Amino acid sequence: MLSAKASNVYGTTFQRVPVKPETKYELSFYVKGTKNKTATMYSVDDFDNKQWLGYGTDSYDTWTKETYTFTTGANEYFKNVRFIFEDKCDLYIDDITIHQVGSN
């Protein structure tokens, strides 16, 4: 049974992704739906370097592609790709990919 939407409720999903040290990557995904202006963020370092998803907008009326580029550190072999949902939102995320820049 699902809980009713309410303020101060959080949800998250993440996956640990293998990466190569000192390598540039691109995270991309499509998003659609409505949300609170600060309801959703994503990160490749858990809560460090978080990116607000569409900060300052109330909705994604059509599927919109979002991208984020980052470079791994000298001793990094994994990244946690995380989506964090705060407060109320009706949001769909699809086609999440992460790839080395310059490769398929």
C-alpha positions in Angstrom: 0.0 0.0 0.0 1.3 3.4 -1.0 1.5 6.3 1.5 -0.3 9.5 0.7 2.0 12.3 -0.5 3.1 14.6 2.3 5.7 17.2 3.1 9.0 16.1 4.7 8.9 12.7 3.0 11.9 11.5 1.2 12.6 8.8 -1.3 15.8 7.8 -3.1 17.1 5.3 -5.6 20.7 4.6 -6.5 23.0 2.3 -8.2 26.7 1.8 -7.7 28.4 2.1 -11.2 31.9 0.9 -12.0 34.1 3.7 -13.5 37.8 4.1 -14.5 40.0 6.6 -12.5 40.7 10.0 -14.0 38.1 9.6 -16.8 35.4 11.9 -18.0 31.8 10.5 -18.0 28.4 11.8 -18.9 25.2 10.9 -17.0 22.0 11.4 -19.1 18.4 10.6 -18.6 14.9 11.8 -19.6 12.5 13.4 -17.2 8.8 14.2 -17.4 6.2 15.3 -14.9 5.4 17.9 -12.2 7.2 18.6 -9.0 7.9 21.1 -6.3 10.5 23.6 -7.4 13.1 22.0 -5.1 11.7 18.5 -4.9 14.2 16.4 -6.8 18.0 16.2 -7.2 20.5 13.8 -8.5 24.1 13.1 -7.8 27.0 10.9 -8.7 28.7 11.3 -5.3 25.7 10.6 -3.0 25.0 14.0 -1.4 28.2 15.7 -2.6 28.0 17.6 -5.9 24.2 17.3 -6.0 22.3 18.9 -8.9 18.8 20.2 -8.5 16.6 18.8 -11.2 15.1 21.7 -13.1 15.5 24.1 -10.2 13.1 27.0 -10.5 10.6 25.2 -12.8 7.4 23.6 -11.8 7.1 21.0 -14.5 8.5 19.1 -17.4 5.5 19.0 -19.8 7.3 16.9 -22.4 10.1 14.4 -22.1 13.3 16.5 -21.5 16.8 15.2 -21.7 19.1 16.1 -18.8 22.9 15.6 -18.8 25.7 15.9 -16.3 29.4 15.6 -17.0 32.0 14.7 -14.4 35.6 13.5 -14.1 36.6 10.7 -11.7 39.4 11.1 -9.3 42.7 9.2 -9.3 41.5 6.4 -7.0 37.8 6.2 -8.0 36.5 2.9 -9.3 32.8 3.3 -8.4 30.3 6.1 -8.4 26.9 6.1 -6.7 24.3 7.5 -9.2 21.5 8.7 -7.0 18.1 10.3 -7.4 16.6 11.9 -4.3 13.0 12.9 -4.2 12.0 15.4 -1.5 8.5 16.5 -0.7 5.7 16.0 -3.2 6.3 15.3 -6.8 4.9 13.3 -9.8 8.0 12.7 -11.8 9.0 10.0 -14.3 12.7 9.3 -15.1 13.6 7.0 -18.1 16.6 5.9 -20.2 19.3 6.5 -17.6 22.7 6.1 -19.1 26.2 6.7 -18.0 29.1 6.5 -20.4 32.7 7.5 -20.9 32.9 10.7 -23.0 34.1 9.9 -26.5 32.7 6.3 -26.4 29.4 4.7 -27.3 
